[in-house]
Amino acid sequence: MDYLNKLTLILSFGMIAFFIAIMLYKIFIPFLIRIKAGQEIREADVSGQKAKIFQKLHAHKWWTPTMGWVIFLAVTLILVVASWIMAKLNIFGIQYSLFERSETYIILFAFFSMGILGMVDDILNIKWVGKIKWLTAKMKLVWMFSFSAFISYWMYAKLGVDYINLWPIDCVLDVGVFYFIFTFILTVAIVNAVNITDWLDGLAWGTSMLVLFGLAIMTFFQWWFLATTILVIVMSTLAAFLRYNINPAKIFMGDSGTLALGGLISSVVYLLGIKLWIWIIFAILFLIFLVELFSSFLQIFWKKFFKRKLFPIAPFHHYLEHKWQKEYNIVMKMWLVQGILLAISLILFFYQTTIFANIS
């Protein structure tokens, strides 16, 4: 019965988030169009060379409104503050706010800090400051490293996590300060992986939605109910965003969205890692993003050390697009693959929890 009560409350937050987001997007998109807050196609790739193939593939998306993730940040902030007020005043019997030290502090920090970093980049893309069109890669990495370091510090120093649960046996490996280093590197990798899995209408949305759904199921059955609520709020806002992001997109989420999603996903994984051997499960669940990240890394490595491209264009979804795959076909196929990966990861999750429950 307690599970049912918690689920009812979580879904209530999700429905409220969905309807707030729908209303805000109806106002926000015309506003972005009116102030000409459109996406500009990058002229150069990460190596500084002219991005001719990318511009050819995506010229039709020039000046499509961006910064759709502002609504995600706004809706989440509204509901977190509302939950805090309702908990203080005991409205509707709500006794716990979504702002809680041991469970959601670091999740909300990761979500908002990375989202605000992306928002700054999006704003510079729209309203140039002097000769700056975007945050430079180095500048973005400095801030991303700083936020990632704080996330690792919080898990290691404040929550006292210095171990990794191993698979497939119920074994805990104490790694000490190396846990800080491990999570720092992983956060940067996850955030960048989500960030580059973009620029096809609905691709980042759909794959991230399924990853968040898997993490929501896992947190719920591990009694991390506040974390589940945050995930459901974000998923509900994503559902509202789909109305306007499906091909042809009327708005993009922008870096503010992809970076925020990466921060959220990484912090929730660390939370789950306190109780579970989550790493193999997450590697399966996050496989599409890892392929995207690895293909982009190989491209950069090849350019730097061999002075030529390994692929005509990277990451992987742009390579498929270059090979005359229709955009919506690529997106639908990746959604299907992500759904299969979600099913496999959830089977492993419930198998693990069942086995360990029997042992205990």
Summary of the structure (lengths in Angstrom):
residues: 360
radius of gyration: 20.4
end to end distance: 22.8
largest distance: 63.7
contacts: 1213
relative contact order: 0.14
helix: 72%
strand: 4%
